[in-house]
Amino acid sequence: MKKSLVLLLALCTSSLFYAQVSGVRTELPTEMVRNFQMGNNILPTNLVGTPFLDETFSPGIAQVKDKKYNAVLRYNAYADEIEMKDENNESIALLKRDYITASFGGNDYQILTMGDKKGYVITLEEGAYSLYKRHQKEFIPEKEATSSYGSNKPPQLVDDITYYIKMGDEAATEIKLKKSDLAKFLGEKKVKEYAKMNKSKLNSEQDVIALLKTLNAGVQS
Protein backbone atom coordinates (compact mmCIF):
# COMPACT_ATOMS: atom_id res chain seq x y z
CA MET A 1 0.00 0.00 0.00
CA LYS A 2 2.83 2.40 0.93
CA LYS A 3 4.70 1.59 -2.29
CA SER A 4 1.56 2.31 -4.33
CA LEU A 5 1.09 5.65 -2.58
CA VAL A 6 4.71 6.67 -3.17
CA LEU A 7 4.42 5.71 -6.85
CA LEU A 8 1.20 7.71 -7.22
CA LEU A 9 2.78 10.80 -5.66
CA ALA A 10 5.81 10.47 -7.90
CA LEU A 11 3.65 10.26 -11.02
CA CYS A 12 1.61 13.31 -10.00
CA THR A 13 4.75 15.33 -9.23
CA SER A 14 6.45 14.46 -12.53
CA SER A 15 3.58 15.97 -14.52
CA LEU A 16 3.89 19.34 -12.81
CA PHE A 17 6.46 22.12 -13.03
CA TYR A 18 7.42 23.52 -9.61
CA ALA A 19 9.13 26.81 -8.83
CA GLN A 20 9.32 29.24 -5.93
CA VAL A 21 9.81 32.93 -6.74
CA SER A 22 9.17 35.92 -4.47
CA GLY A 23 7.45 33.68 -1.94
CA VAL A 24 4.83 32.50 -4.44
CA ARG A 25 4.60 28.79 -5.12
CA THR A 26 4.17 28.03 -8.82
CA GLU A 27 2.72 24.73 -9.95
CA LEU A 28 2.18 24.36 -13.67
CA PRO A 29 1.76 21.31 -15.89
CA THR A 30 4.95 20.76 -17.85
CA GLU A 31 3.03 20.89 -21.13
CA MET A 32 2.23 24.57 -20.41
CA VAL A 33 5.83 25.76 -20.55
CA ARG A 34 8.86 25.55 -22.79
CA ASN A 35 12.43 26.75 -22.85
CA PHE A 36 12.63 30.46 -23.46
CA GLN A 37 13.44 31.10 -27.12
CA MET A 38 14.51 34.69 -27.03
CA GLY A 39 15.73 36.43 -30.14
CA ASN A 40 16.67 39.41 -28.00
CA ASN A 41 19.59 37.48 -26.48
CA ILE A 42 21.55 39.29 -29.22
CA LEU A 43 20.36 42.76 -28.25
CA PRO A 44 23.33 45.14 -28.01
CA THR A 45 24.77 45.92 -24.60
CA ASN A 46 24.40 49.69 -25.11
CA LEU A 47 20.67 49.37 -25.69
CA VAL A 48 18.42 52.12 -24.33
CA GLY A 49 15.13 50.80 -23.00
CA THR A 50 13.89 47.41 -21.85
CA PRO A 51 12.13 44.50 -23.60
CA PHE A 52 9.68 44.22 -20.69
CA LEU A 53 6.60 46.18 -19.74
CA ASP A 54 7.80 45.64 -16.18
CA GLU A 55 11.12 43.94 -15.50
CA THR A 56 9.89 42.67 -12.13
CA PHE A 57 8.14 39.32 -11.97
CA SER A 58 4.64 39.72 -10.51
CA PRO A 59 2.41 37.20 -8.73
CA GLY A 60 -0.47 36.21 -10.98
CA ILE A 61 -2.62 33.48 -12.44
CA ALA A 62 -1.97 31.29 -15.45
CA GLN A 63 -5.18 29.68 -16.68
CA VAL A 64 -5.50 26.62 -18.91
CA LYS A 65 -9.10 26.43 -20.09
CA ASP A 66 -11.03 26.42 -16.79
CA LYS A 67 -8.15 25.46 -14.47
CA LYS A 68 -6.10 28.15 -12.71
CA TYR A 69 -2.52 28.01 -11.40
CA ASN A 70 -0.63 30.46 -9.22
CA ALA A 71 2.45 31.82 -10.98
CA VAL A 72 5.01 34.64 -11.05
CA LEU A 73 5.11 36.24 -14.48
CA ARG A 74 6.23 39.14 -16.63
CA TYR A 75 5.61 40.11 -20.24
CA ASN A 76 8.45 40.45 -22.74
CA ALA A 77 6.95 42.88 -25.23
CA TYR A 78 9.87 42.60 -27.65
CA ALA A 79 9.80 38.79 -27.91
CA ASP A 80 6.01 38.61 -27.35
CA GLU A 81 6.49 36.07 -24.56
CA ILE A 82 5.10 35.64 -21.07
CA GLU A 83 8.05 34.62 -18.91
CA MET A 84 8.39 32.87 -15.59
CA LYS A 85 11.28 31.38 -13.63
CA ASP A 86 12.03 27.69 -13.28
CA GLU A 87 13.46 26.00 -10.20
CA ASN A 88 16.97 26.94 -11.36
CA ASN A 89 16.00 30.61 -11.68
CA GLU A 90 16.19 30.39 -15.48
CA SER A 91 13.61 32.09 -17.70
CA ILE A 92 11.06 29.90 -19.43
CA ALA A 93 7.90 30.86 -21.30
CA LEU A 94 4.26 29.90 -21.33
CA LEU A 95 3.23 28.10 -24.48
CA LYS A 96 1.40 30.44 -26.84
CA ARG A 97 -1.98 28.77 -27.10
CA ASP A 98 -5.49 30.19 -27.44
CA TYR A 99 -6.62 28.25 -24.36
CA ILE A 100 -3.80 29.54 -22.11
CA THR A 101 -4.32 33.00 -20.59
CA ALA A 102 -2.52 34.91 -17.85
CA SER A 103 -3.37 37.68 -15.40
CA PHE A 104 -0.68 39.69 -13.60
CA GLY A 105 0.47 43.25 -13.04
CA GLY A 106 -3.11 44.48 -13.36
CA ASN A 107 -3.48 43.14 -16.92
CA ASP A 108 -5.25 40.16 -18.48
CA TYR A 109 -3.33 38.61 -21.39
CA GLN A 110 -4.61 36.32 -24.11
CA ILE A 111 -3.66 35.22 -27.61
CA LEU A 112 -5.59 37.03 -30.34
CA THR A 113 -5.66 36.43 -34.09
CA MET A 114 -5.05 39.71 -35.91
CA GLY A 115 -5.32 39.15 -39.64
CA ASP A 116 -2.49 36.84 -40.64
CA LYS A 117 -0.71 37.00 -37.27
CA LYS A 118 -1.35 35.91 -33.69
CA GLY A 119 0.07 37.30 -30.50
CA TYR A 120 -0.52 38.49 -26.96
CA VAL A 121 -2.95 41.31 -26.29
CA ILE A 122 -4.20 42.94 -23.11
CA THR A 123 -7.96 42.64 -22.69
CA LEU A 124 -9.50 46.06 -22.03
CA GLU A 125 -13.19 45.16 -22.53
CA GLU A 126 -14.80 41.93 -23.59
CA GLY A 127 -18.34 41.07 -24.57
CA ALA A 128 -20.46 41.54 -27.67
CA TYR A 129 -18.06 44.43 -28.33
CA SER A 130 -14.45 43.85 -27.30
CA LEU A 131 -11.32 46.02 -27.16
CA TYR A 132 -7.75 44.75 -26.99
CA LYS A 133 -4.39 46.46 -26.62
CA ARG A 134 -1.27 45.14 -28.34
CA HIS A 135 1.81 46.49 -26.56
CA GLN A 136 5.06 45.64 -28.29
CA LYS A 137 8.61 47.00 -28.26
CA GLU A 138 10.18 48.08 -31.54
CA PHE A 139 13.93 47.89 -32.02
CA ILE A 140 15.53 51.06 -33.42
CA PRO A 141 19.11 50.43 -34.61
CA GLU A 142 22.01 52.64 -33.65
CA LYS A 143 22.33 55.81 -35.74
CA GLU A 144 25.73 57.20 -36.57
CA ALA A 145 26.37 60.91 -36.25
CA THR A 146 25.91 62.82 -39.50
CA SER A 147 28.72 65.23 -38.71
CA SER A 148 31.81 65.54 -36.55
CA TYR A 149 29.85 67.81 -34.23
CA GLY A 150 27.18 65.22 -33.51
CA SER A 151 27.25 61.95 -31.62
CA ASN A 152 25.98 58.48 -32.31
CA LYS A 153 22.49 57.62 -31.11
CA PRO A 154 22.50 54.28 -29.30
CA PRO A 155 20.07 51.52 -30.29
CA GLN A 156 16.83 51.59 -28.39
CA LEU A 157 13.55 49.81 -27.76
CA VAL A 158 10.48 52.03 -28.01
CA ASP A 159 6.82 51.38 -27.26
CA ASP A 160 4.66 50.27 -30.18
CA ILE A 161 0.99 50.23 -29.17
CA THR A 162 -1.94 49.25 -31.36
CA TYR A 163 -5.60 48.61 -30.55
CA TYR A 164 -8.00 46.02 -31.91
CA ILE A 165 -11.77 46.01 -31.75
CA LYS A 166 -13.96 42.97 -32.23
CA MET A 167 -17.69 42.44 -32.55
CA GLY A 168 -19.01 39.00 -31.60
CA ASP A 169 -17.21 36.25 -33.48
CA GLU A 170 -16.02 38.55 -36.24
CA ALA A 171 -12.31 39.01 -36.91
CA ALA A 172 -10.44 41.57 -34.84
CA THR A 173 -9.88 44.88 -36.63
CA GLU A 174 -7.08 47.33 -35.92
CA ILE A 175 -8.47 50.67 -34.88
CA LYS A 176 -7.25 54.07 -33.75
CA LEU A 177 -8.77 55.56 -30.63
CA LYS A 178 -10.66 58.35 -32.32
CA LYS A 179 -14.30 59.06 -33.02
CA SER A 180 -14.10 58.70 -36.80
CA ASP A 181 -12.58 55.20 -36.65
CA LEU A 182 -15.12 54.08 -34.06
CA ALA A 183 -17.95 55.44 -36.18
CA LYS A 184 -16.79 53.39 -39.18
CA PHE A 185 -16.81 50.19 -37.13
CA LEU A 186 -19.77 50.72 -34.78
CA GLY A 187 -21.98 53.02 -36.82
CA GLU A 188 -21.88 56.78 -37.05
CA LYS A 189 -25.28 57.41 -35.44
CA LYS A 190 -24.57 55.21 -32.44
CA VAL A 191 -21.17 56.76 -31.77
CA LYS A 192 -22.30 60.37 -32.25
CA GLU A 193 -25.28 59.90 -29.92
CA TYR A 194 -23.09 58.41 -27.22
CA ALA A 195 -20.41 61.11 -27.58
CA LYS A 196 -22.98 63.89 -27.35
CA MET A 197 -24.87 62.42 -24.41
CA ASN A 198 -21.72 61.69 -22.41
CA LYS A 199 -19.67 64.67 -23.60
CA SER A 200 -16.93 62.27 -24.58
CA LYS A 201 -14.19 62.88 -27.15
CA LEU A 202 -13.68 59.12 -27.56
CA ASN A 203 -9.93 59.53 -27.96
CA SER A 204 -8.58 57.63 -24.96
CA GLU A 205 -8.65 54.07 -23.61
CA GLN A 206 -10.99 55.11 -20.81
CA ASP A 207 -13.40 56.80 -23.23
CA VAL A 208 -13.59 53.84 -25.60
CA ILE A 209 -13.87 51.28 -22.80
CA ALA A 210 -16.78 53.26 -21.34
CA LEU A 211 -18.48 53.34 -24.76
CA LEU A 212 -18.14 49.58 -25.25
CA LYS A 213 -19.30 48.86 -21.71
CA THR A 214 -22.44 50.87 -22.44
CA LEU A 215 -23.02 48.99 -25.71
CA ASN A 216 -22.42 45.62 -24.03
CA ALA A 217 -24.86 46.51 -21.26
CA GLY A 218 -27.45 47.36 -23.90
CA VAL A 219 -26.97 44.00 -25.59
CA GLN A 220 -27.44 42.14 -22.30
CA SER A 221 -30.56 44.05 -21.21
C-alpha positions as CSV (number, residue, x, y, z in Angstrom):
1,M,0.0,0.0,0.0
2,K,2.8,2.4,0.9
3,K,4.7,1.6,-2.3
4,S,1.6,2.3,-4.3
5,L,1.1,5.7,-2.6
6,V,4.7,6.7,-3.2
7,L,4.4,5.7,-6.9
8,L,1.2,7.7,-7.2
9,L,2.8,10.8,-5.7
10,A,5.8,10.5,-7.9
11,L,3.7,10.3,-11.0
12,C,1.6,13.3,-10.0
13,T,4.8,15.3,-9.2
14,S,6.4,14.5,-12.5
15,S,3.6,16.0,-14.5
16,L,3.9,19.3,-12.8
17,F,6.5,22.1,-13.0
18,Y,7.4,23.5,-9.6
19,A,9.1,26.8,-8.8
20,Q,9.3,29.2,-5.9
21,V,9.8,32.9,-6.7
22,S,9.2,35.9,-4.5
23,G,7.5,33.7,-1.9
24,V,4.8,32.5,-4.4
25,R,4.6,28.8,-5.1
26,T,4.2,28.0,-8.8
27,E,2.7,24.7,-9.9
28,L,2.2,24.4,-13.7
29,P,1.8,21.3,-15.9
30,T,5.0,20.8,-17.8
31,E,3.0,20.9,-21.1
32,M,2.2,24.6,-20.4
33,V,5.8,25.8,-20.6
34,R,8.9,25.6,-22.8
35,N,12.4,26.8,-22.9
36,F,12.6,30.5,-23.5
37,Q,13.4,31.1,-27.1
38,M,14.5,34.7,-27.0
39,G,15.7,36.4,-30.1
40,N,16.7,39.4,-28.0
41,N,19.6,37.5,-26.5
42,I,21.5,39.3,-29.2
43,L,20.4,42.8,-28.2
44,P,23.3,45.1,-28.0
45,T,24.8,45.9,-24.6
46,N,24.4,49.7,-25.1
47,L,20.7,49.4,-25.7
48,V,18.4,52.1,-24.3
49,G,15.1,50.8,-23.0
50,T,13.9,47.4,-21.8
51,P,12.1,44.5,-23.6
52,F,9.7,44.2,-20.7
53,L,6.6,46.2,-19.7
54,D,7.8,45.6,-16.2
55,E,11.1,43.9,-15.5
56,T,9.9,42.7,-12.1
57,F,8.1,39.3,-12.0
58,S,4.6,39.7,-10.5
59,P,2.4,37.2,-8.7
60,G,-0.5,36.2,-11.0
61,I,-2.6,33.5,-12.4
62,A,-2.0,31.3,-15.5
63,Q,-5.2,29.7,-16.7
64,V,-5.5,26.6,-18.9
65,K,-9.1,26.4,-20.1
66,D,-11.0,26.4,-16.8
67,K,-8.1,25.5,-14.5
68,K,-6.1,28.1,-12.7
69,Y,-2.5,28.0,-11.4
70,N,-0.6,30.5,-9.2
71,A,2.5,31.8,-11.0
72,V,5.0,34.6,-11.1
73,L,5.1,36.2,-14.5
74,R,6.2,39.1,-16.6
75,Y,5.6,40.1,-20.2
76,N,8.5,40.5,-22.7
77,A,6.9,42.9,-25.2
78,Y,9.9,42.6,-27.6
79,A,9.8,38.8,-27.9
80,D,6.0,38.6,-27.3
81,E,6.5,36.1,-24.6
82,I,5.1,35.6,-21.1
83,E,8.1,34.6,-18.9
84,M,8.4,32.9,-15.6
85,K,11.3,31.4,-13.6
86,D,12.0,27.7,-13.3
87,E,13.5,26.0,-10.2
88,N,17.0,26.9,-11.4
89,N,16.0,30.6,-11.7
90,E,16.2,30.4,-15.5
91,S,13.6,32.1,-17.7
92,I,11.1,29.9,-19.4
93,A,7.9,30.9,-21.3
94,L,4.3,29.9,-21.3
95,L,3.2,28.1,-24.5
96,K,1.4,30.4,-26.8
97,R,-2.0,28.8,-27.1
98,D,-5.5,30.2,-27.4
99,Y,-6.6,28.3,-24.4
100,I,-3.8,29.5,-22.1
101,T,-4.3,33.0,-20.6
102,A,-2.5,34.9,-17.9
103,S,-3.4,37.7,-15.4
104,F,-0.7,39.7,-13.6
105,G,0.5,43.2,-13.0
106,G,-3.1,44.5,-13.4
107,N,-3.5,43.1,-16.9
108,D,-5.3,40.2,-18.5
109,Y,-3.3,38.6,-21.4
110,Q,-4.6,36.3,-24.1
111,I,-3.7,35.2,-27.6
112,L,-5.6,37.0,-30.3
113,T,-5.7,36.4,-34.1
114,M,-5.1,39.7,-35.9
115,G,-5.3,39.1,-39.6
116,D,-2.5,36.8,-40.6
117,K,-0.7,37.0,-37.3
118,K,-1.4,35.9,-33.7
119,G,0.1,37.3,-30.5
120,Y,-0.5,38.5,-27.0
121,V,-2.9,41.3,-26.3
122,I,-4.2,42.9,-23.1
123,T,-8.0,42.6,-22.7
124,L,-9.5,46.1,-22.0
125,E,-13.2,45.2,-22.5
126,E,-14.8,41.9,-23.6
127,G,-18.3,41.1,-24.6
128,A,-20.5,41.5,-27.7
129,Y,-18.1,44.4,-28.3
130,S,-14.4,43.8,-27.3
131,L,-11.3,46.0,-27.2
132,Y,-7.7,44.7,-27.0
133,K,-4.4,46.5,-26.6
134,R,-1.3,45.1,-28.3
135,H,1.8,46.5,-26.6
136,Q,5.1,45.6,-28.3
137,K,8.6,47.0,-28.3
138,E,10.2,48.1,-31.5
139,F,13.9,47.9,-32.0
140,I,15.5,51.1,-33.4
141,P,19.1,50.4,-34.6
142,E,22.0,52.6,-33.7
143,K,22.3,55.8,-35.7
144,E,25.7,57.2,-36.6
145,A,26.4,60.9,-36.3
146,T,25.9,62.8,-39.5
147,S,28.7,65.2,-38.7
148,S,31.8,65.5,-36.6
149,Y,29.9,67.8,-34.2
150,G,27.2,65.2,-33.5
151,S,27.3,61.9,-31.6
152,N,26.0,58.5,-32.3
153,K,22.5,57.6,-31.1
154,P,22.5,54.3,-29.3
155,P,20.1,51.5,-30.3
156,Q,16.8,51.6,-28.4
157,L,13.6,49.8,-27.8
158,V,10.5,52.0,-28.0
159,D,6.8,51.4,-27.3
160,D,4.7,50.3,-30.2
161,I,1.0,50.2,-29.2
162,T,-1.9,49.2,-31.4
163,Y,-5.6,48.6,-30.5
164,Y,-8.0,46.0,-31.9
165,I,-11.8,46.0,-31.8
166,K,-14.0,43.0,-32.2
167,M,-17.7,42.4,-32.6
168,G,-19.0,39.0,-31.6
169,D,-17.2,36.2,-33.5
170,E,-16.0,38.5,-36.2
171,A,-12.3,39.0,-36.9
172,A,-10.4,41.6,-34.8
173,T,-9.9,44.9,-36.6
174,E,-7.1,47.3,-35.9
175,I,-8.5,50.7,-34.9
176,K,-7.3,54.1,-33.7
177,L,-8.8,55.6,-30.6
178,K,-10.7,58.4,-32.3
179,K,-14.3,59.1,-33.0
180,S,-14.1,58.7,-36.8
181,D,-12.6,55.2,-36.6
182,L,-15.1,54.1,-34.1
183,A,-18.0,55.4,-36.2
184,K,-16.8,53.4,-39.2
185,F,-16.8,50.2,-37.1
186,L,-19.8,50.7,-34.8
187,G,-22.0,53.0,-36.8
188,E,-21.9,56.8,-37.1
189,K,-25.3,57.4,-35.4
190,K,-24.6,55.2,-32.4
191,V,-21.2,56.8,-31.8
192,K,-22.3,60.4,-32.3
193,E,-25.3,59.9,-29.9
194,Y,-23.1,58.4,-27.2
195,A,-20.4,61.1,-27.6
196,K,-23.0,63.9,-27.4
197,M,-24.9,62.4,-24.4
198,N,-21.7,61.7,-22.4
199,K,-19.7,64.7,-23.6
200,S,-16.9,62.3,-24.6
201,K,-14.2,62.9,-27.1
202,L,-13.7,59.1,-27.6
203,N,-9.9,59.5,-28.0
204,S,-8.6,57.6,-25.0
205,E,-8.6,54.1,-23.6
206,Q,-11.0,55.1,-20.8
207,D,-13.4,56.8,-23.2
208,V,-13.6,53.8,-25.6
209,I,-13.9,51.3,-22.8
210,A,-16.8,53.3,-21.3
211,L,-18.5,53.3,-24.8
212,L,-18.1,49.6,-25.3
213,K,-19.3,48.9,-21.7
214,T,-22.4,50.9,-22.4
215,L,-23.0,49.0,-25.7
216,N,-22.4,45.6,-24.0
217,A,-24.9,46.5,-21.3
218,G,-27.5,47.4,-23.9
219,V,-27.0,44.0,-25.6
220,Q,-27.4,42.1,-22.3
221,S,-30.6,44.1,-21.2
